[in-house]
Amino acid sequence: MTEKTISEATRRDIIDYFVLSNIPWSGRLDEPDFLSRLYDLSELPSTDRRLKNAKSDIRQHRMNFVDWDDDWVFTDNRFGILWVSDDEFIRFFCETVHPIVQPNPDDSRAIVRQINSYLKKDGWEIFEEKELSGRPVFGSRKIGSKAIIFDEPTGWNQVDRQIQEIRLRLLEADSEEKFQTIGLLSRETIISLAQIVYDPDKHGYPDGIKSSSSDAARMLEAFFITELSGSSNEEARGLAKNILRLANALQHRRTADYRMAALCAETTTSVVNLVAIIMGRYS
């Protein structure tokens, strides 16, 4: 089950604050551009049968004709903001105060203060996690905890979007075909990750045979061997390789249920986080 410790009452309070205060949730970005930072709109369905996906749907009804209300996103079932996990819920609002979205740091801090007045009732807070060009970038955490939800989980935009899509699909999956889709998305994520971090000149090939650009397992195994070399990294190297192998095995299972899909999503996320740590993305 998806963890939800932020109550429906608190979620509605935060949404009402944005609506009643007329805060433009997409900031200086067009709404499709803002939402594309969080979701793959080309893969989400349209509510208009004339249009092929959510991206064209939103452009049609919010930019061409403007026949949807300004607060439409909060009640759109494709995003389910009121019902998603705590992480996804807060991530949406962290994005509304990102410097790319909201350039005025004073305005961002004022919005965060008000959101925190609601979140603290459920033991959460948004805080200034780092800076971008001298302006605050916000993350979130449970009060009294060091666990952080990064505003940009890795900074590799394609991988971050794919991980977000996996989480969304897992939340909505209710059939074997949809569970299998999570395996396919996980495999694509690992391929994207490998193509980003693997350097053939630096990491080489363990068996001396050059692999294709889609052979993510071999590329990442070579990456771990090089980046975690030496006896002092033996345990970490073994853990990384075993998680990679488990993720790869789960992604290729022909049958799927919720447990298998959730394991696949978790191991894929673990591989991404391990590589991000090694590459210094969280430092």
C-alpha positions as CSV (number, residue, x, y, z in Angstrom):
1,M,0.0,0.0,0.0
2,T,1.1,3.6,-0.7
3,E,2.0,5.4,2.5
4,K,-0.2,8.4,3.2
5,T,0.3,10.1,6.5
6,I,-0.7,13.6,5.2
7,S,-4.5,13.6,5.9
8,E,-7.1,14.5,3.3
9,A,-8.0,17.5,5.5
10,T,-4.5,18.8,5.3
11,R,-4.3,18.2,1.5
12,R,-7.5,20.1,1.0
13,D,-6.3,23.0,3.1
14,I,-3.2,23.3,1.0
15,I,-5.2,23.1,-2.3
16,D,-7.7,25.6,-1.0
17,Y,-4.9,28.0,-0.1
18,F,-3.7,28.0,-3.7
19,V,-7.2,28.3,-5.1
20,L,-8.5,31.0,-2.8
21,S,-5.2,33.0,-2.9
22,N,-5.2,32.8,-6.7
23,I,-1.7,31.5,-6.7
24,P,-0.7,30.4,-10.3
25,W,0.5,26.9,-9.5
26,S,2.5,26.7,-12.8
27,G,4.2,30.0,-12.0
28,R,5.9,31.6,-15.1
29,L,5.7,28.3,-17.0
30,D,2.9,27.3,-19.3
31,E,0.9,24.6,-17.5
32,P,2.0,21.7,-19.9
33,D,5.6,22.7,-19.4
34,F,5.2,22.8,-15.7
35,L,3.5,19.4,-15.6
36,S,6.1,17.9,-17.9
37,R,8.6,18.4,-15.1
38,L,6.6,15.9,-13.1
39,Y,4.8,13.6,-15.5
40,D,5.2,12.2,-19.0
41,L,2.2,13.9,-20.5
42,S,2.6,12.1,-23.8
43,E,1.8,8.8,-22.1
44,L,-1.2,10.1,-20.1
45,P,-4.6,9.9,-21.9
46,S,-6.6,12.8,-23.1
47,T,-10.1,13.6,-21.8
48,D,-11.0,14.9,-25.2
49,R,-11.5,12.1,-27.7
50,R,-10.3,14.4,-30.5
51,L,-6.9,14.6,-29.0
52,K,-4.3,11.9,-28.5
53,N,-2.7,12.6,-25.1
54,A,-2.8,14.8,-22.0
55,K,-0.2,17.2,-23.4
56,S,-2.4,18.2,-26.4
57,D,-5.5,18.0,-24.2
58,I,-4.1,20.6,-21.8
59,R,-2.9,22.9,-24.5
60,Q,-6.3,22.8,-26.2
61,H,-8.3,23.5,-23.1
62,R,-6.0,25.8,-21.1
63,M,-4.1,27.7,-23.9
64,N,-6.2,27.7,-27.0
65,F,-9.7,28.1,-25.6
66,V,-9.3,28.3,-21.8
67,D,-12.5,26.5,-21.0
68,W,-11.2,24.7,-17.9
69,D,-11.0,26.4,-14.5
70,D,-7.6,27.6,-13.2
71,D,-7.7,24.9,-10.5
72,W,-8.5,22.0,-12.8
73,V,-5.3,20.2,-12.0
74,F,-6.3,19.5,-8.4
75,T,-9.3,17.5,-9.4
76,D,-8.0,15.8,-12.5
77,N,-7.9,12.0,-12.0
78,R,-4.9,11.6,-14.2
79,F,-2.7,13.2,-11.5
80,G,-4.8,12.4,-8.4
81,I,-3.1,15.0,-6.4
82,L,-5.5,14.6,-3.5
83,W,-4.9,10.8,-3.2
84,V,-1.3,10.2,-4.2
85,S,1.5,9.2,-1.8
86,D,2.9,11.7,0.6
87,D,6.1,12.0,-1.5
88,E,4.2,12.7,-4.7
89,F,1.9,15.2,-3.0
90,I,4.6,17.3,-1.6
91,R,6.8,17.0,-4.7
92,F,4.0,18.7,-6.7
93,F,4.1,21.7,-4.3
94,C,7.9,21.8,-4.1
95,E,7.8,22.2,-7.8
96,T,5.5,25.2,-7.6
97,V,8.2,27.1,-5.7
98,H,11.2,25.9,-7.7
99,P,13.3,28.9,-9.0
100,I,12.5,27.9,-12.6
101,V,8.8,28.1,-11.8
102,Q,8.7,30.9,-9.2
103,P,11.6,33.3,-9.7
104,N,11.0,35.5,-6.7
105,P,12.5,33.9,-3.6
106,D,10.4,36.1,-1.2
107,D,7.2,34.9,-2.8
108,S,8.5,31.3,-2.7
109,R,9.3,31.5,1.0
110,A,5.9,33.1,1.8
111,I,4.1,30.2,0.0
112,V,6.2,27.6,1.8
113,R,5.5,29.2,5.2
114,Q,1.8,28.9,4.6
115,I,2.0,25.3,3.3
116,N,4.1,24.4,6.4
117,S,1.5,25.8,8.7
118,Y,-0.8,22.9,7.4
119,L,1.9,20.2,6.9
120,K,3.2,20.5,10.5
121,K,-0.1,19.0,11.8
122,D,0.8,15.8,10.1
123,G,4.6,15.9,10.9
124,W,6.0,17.2,7.6
125,E,7.8,20.3,6.4
126,I,9.1,21.8,3.3
127,F,12.6,23.3,3.7
128,E,15.4,25.0,1.8
129,E,17.4,22.0,0.7
130,K,19.9,23.8,-1.7
131,E,20.4,26.8,-4.0
132,L,20.1,27.4,-7.7
133,S,21.7,30.6,-8.9
134,G,21.3,32.1,-5.4
135,R,17.7,31.2,-5.1
136,P,16.2,28.5,-2.8
137,V,15.4,25.0,-4.0
138,F,13.0,23.2,-1.7
139,G,12.9,19.6,-0.5
140,S,10.7,18.0,2.1
141,R,11.1,15.8,5.2
142,K,9.3,14.5,8.2
143,I,9.8,16.7,11.1
144,G,12.5,15.3,13.3
145,S,13.7,13.0,10.5
146,K,16.7,13.2,8.2
147,A,14.9,11.5,5.4
148,I,14.7,13.9,2.5
149,I,12.6,13.9,-0.6
150,F,14.9,15.6,-3.1
151,D,13.3,18.3,-5.3
152,E,15.4,16.9,-8.2
153,P,15.9,13.2,-7.2
154,T,19.0,12.8,-9.5
155,G,19.1,15.8,-11.8
156,W,19.0,13.4,-14.8
157,N,15.7,14.6,-16.2
158,Q,14.8,11.6,-18.3
159,V,15.5,9.1,-15.5
160,D,13.6,11.2,-13.0
161,R,10.5,11.4,-15.3
162,Q,10.7,7.7,-15.9
163,I,10.8,6.9,-12.1
164,Q,7.9,9.2,-11.5
165,E,6.0,7.4,-14.3
166,I,6.7,4.0,-12.7
167,R,5.4,5.3,-9.4
168,L,2.2,6.6,-11.0
169,R,1.6,3.4,-13.0
170,L,2.1,1.3,-9.8
171,L,-0.4,3.4,-8.0
172,E,-3.0,2.9,-10.8
173,A,-2.2,-0.7,-11.9
174,D,-5.1,-3.2,-11.4
175,S,-4.4,-5.9,-14.1
176,E,-1.7,-8.2,-15.2
177,E,-1.1,-6.2,-18.4
178,K,-0.6,-3.0,-16.3
179,F,1.7,-4.7,-13.9
180,Q,3.8,-5.9,-16.9
181,T,4.0,-2.3,-18.1
182,I,5.8,-1.4,-14.9
183,G,8.4,-4.0,-15.8
184,L,8.8,-2.5,-19.3
185,L,9.1,1.0,-17.9
186,S,11.7,-0.2,-15.4
187,R,13.7,-1.7,-18.1
188,E,13.6,1.5,-20.1
189,T,14.7,3.5,-17.0
190,I,17.7,1.2,-16.5
191,I,18.7,1.6,-20.2
192,S,18.4,5.4,-19.9
193,L,20.5,5.4,-16.7
194,A,23.2,3.2,-18.3
195,Q,23.4,5.4,-21.4
196,I,23.9,8.5,-19.2
197,V,26.6,7.2,-16.9
198,Y,28.5,4.6,-18.8
199,D,31.8,5.7,-20.4
200,P,33.3,3.0,-22.6
201,D,36.8,4.6,-22.4
202,K,36.7,4.6,-18.6
203,H,34.6,1.6,-17.6
204,G,35.4,-0.8,-20.4
205,Y,33.9,-4.2,-20.8
206,P,34.5,-7.0,-18.2
207,D,34.8,-9.7,-20.8
208,G,36.5,-7.5,-23.5
209,I,33.4,-7.8,-25.8
210,K,31.8,-4.5,-26.7
211,S,28.1,-4.5,-26.0
212,S,25.2,-2.6,-27.7
213,S,24.0,0.7,-26.3
214,S,20.8,-1.1,-25.1
215,D,22.7,-3.7,-23.0
216,A,22.2,-1.8,-19.8
217,A,23.0,-4.7,-17.5
218,R,26.5,-5.2,-18.9
219,M,27.2,-1.5,-19.0
220,L,26.1,-0.9,-15.4
221,E,28.0,-4.0,-14.2
222,A,31.2,-2.6,-15.8
223,F,30.3,0.8,-14.2
224,F,30.1,-0.7,-10.7
225,I,33.3,-2.7,-11.2
226,T,35.2,0.4,-12.1
227,E,33.6,3.0,-9.7
228,L,33.6,0.6,-6.7
229,S,37.0,-1.0,-7.3
230,G,39.2,-2.2,-4.5
231,S,38.9,-4.5,-1.6
232,S,37.4,-1.8,0.6
233,N,34.4,-1.6,-1.7
234,E,33.9,-5.3,-2.1
235,E,30.6,-5.4,-0.2
236,A,29.2,-2.3,-1.9
237,R,30.2,-3.7,-5.3
238,G,28.5,-7.0,-4.5
239,L,25.3,-5.3,-3.3
240,A,25.2,-3.1,-6.4
241,K,25.7,-6.0,-8.8
242,N,23.1,-8.2,-7.0
243,I,20.4,-5.4,-7.0
244,L,21.1,-4.8,-10.7
245,R,20.7,-8.6,-11.4
246,L,17.5,-8.8,-9.4
247,A,16.1,-5.7,-11.2
248,N,17.0,-7.2,-14.5
249,A,15.4,-10.6,-13.7
250,L,12.2,-9.0,-12.4
251,Q,11.8,-6.8,-15.5
252,H,11.8,-9.9,-17.7
253,R,9.2,-11.9,-15.8
254,R,6.4,-13.0,-18.1
255,T,3.8,-13.1,-15.4
256,A,3.1,-10.1,-13.1
257,D,1.0,-9.1,-10.1
258,Y,1.2,-6.2,-7.6
259,R,4.0,-7.8,-5.5
260,M,6.2,-8.5,-8.6
261,A,5.5,-5.0,-10.0
262,A,6.3,-3.3,-6.7
263,L,9.5,-5.3,-6.3
264,C,10.5,-4.3,-9.8
265,A,9.8,-0.7,-9.2
266,E,11.7,-0.7,-5.9
267,T,14.8,-2.5,-7.3
268,T,14.9,-0.2,-10.3
269,T,14.7,2.8,-8.0
270,S,17.5,1.3,-5.8
271,V,19.8,0.9,-8.8
272,V,19.1,4.6,-9.8
273,N,19.9,5.8,-6.3
274,L,23.0,3.7,-6.0
275,V,24.4,5.1,-9.3
276,A,23.4,8.7,-8.3
277,I,25.2,8.3,-4.9
278,I,28.3,7.0,-6.7
279,M,28.2,9.9,-9.2
280,G,27.8,12.5,-6.4
281,R,24.4,13.6,-7.4
282,Y,23.2,13.8,-3.7
283,S,26.3,15.4,-2.3
